């Protein structure tokens, strides 16, 4: 059974929770004992895991430095999938796929120190991975703060066999600048200058597309029942080769009688539930309309 948490913590604490809970499932192990959150400057607060069955490495890093893409500065969570690990250098190795979820963004410089910067968050972890939504506390000097979602899921219901993993990464937010995708980071991390990718399927696809939430969740005004379709994940950026459906998150719509923190329970004997997270944020009135898994 999965674990759902709704609380307020610092990012490095959330990283610890994700790592420890994934390890507790028995499907993941710690990849490198030197990767801890003891030091919280730059990119030093971090954890590294390996999925024992697939041999895929997952790195979760708190970016607390001065990273930028295309003149836009940001801090947040960096996620790396790698096909190997360099035990001597203590770094991801082999094929590496990077993305990030920036919630502190500015056109000048970032003033928030994530060491002691509270995030209102919702987190679900299970044997399949994790789904996380964060909303940062207001910070007057970081002028483009946004809410974000990050999903890492191993979906075993793949529609056809191929040579790639069963994992995908999905990230989004309500105040993410286009420059973060069109330009690489100014500073390399483990030898890679990387971009923000909304959807990744290691190690074959990184794209801003490649997934579709065809229908948003709908709530009946008559009887309160809710209906939805899980997002469809593709093996290409043209949305022409669906490979599986997401299980850990759904799309939602605040214009359809669904509100932030509503709970959607699947009909019938199923115990599955989703927590709606229609989030605004300190510097954006735009809605980030998703729901994450709450119970299996």
NORNORGI-V936344 format. One record per run of one state. SS is the DSSP state (~ for helix, > for strand, _ for the rest). FROM is the first residue (numbers start at 1). TO is the last residue. If there is no record, write none. Layout:
[[SS & FROM & TO] [SS & FROM & TO]]
//
This chain:
[[_ & 1 & 2] [> & 3 & 9] [_ & 10 & 10] [~ & 11 & 24] [_ & 25 & 27] [> & 28 & 30] [_ & 31 & 41] [> & 42 & 42] [_ & 43 & 45] [> & 46 & 51] [_ & 52 & 55] [> & 56 & 69] [_ & 70 & 71] [> & 72 & 86] [_ & 87 & 90] [> & 91 & 106] [_ & 107 & 113] [~ & 114 & 116] [_ & 117 & 118] [> & 119 & 126] [_ & 127 & 128] [> & 129 & 136] [_ & 137 & 147] [> & 148 & 154] [_ & 155 & 166] [> & 167 & 173] [_ & 174 & 178] [~ & 179 & 182] [_ & 183 & 184] [> & 185 & 185] [_ & 186 & 188] [> & 189 & 189] [_ & 190 & 191] [> & 192 & 192] [_ & 193 & 198] [> & 199 & 201] [_ & 202 & 204] [> & 205 & 207] [_ & 208 & 210] [> & 211 & 212] [_ & 213 & 217] [> & 218 & 219] [_ & 220 & 225] [> & 226 & 227] [_ & 228 & 229] [> & 230 & 234] [_ & 235 & 241] [> & 242 & 251] [_ & 252 & 262] [> & 263 & 265] [_ & 266 & 272] [> & 273 & 281] [_ & 282 & 283] [> & 284 & 295] [_ & 296 & 296]]
//
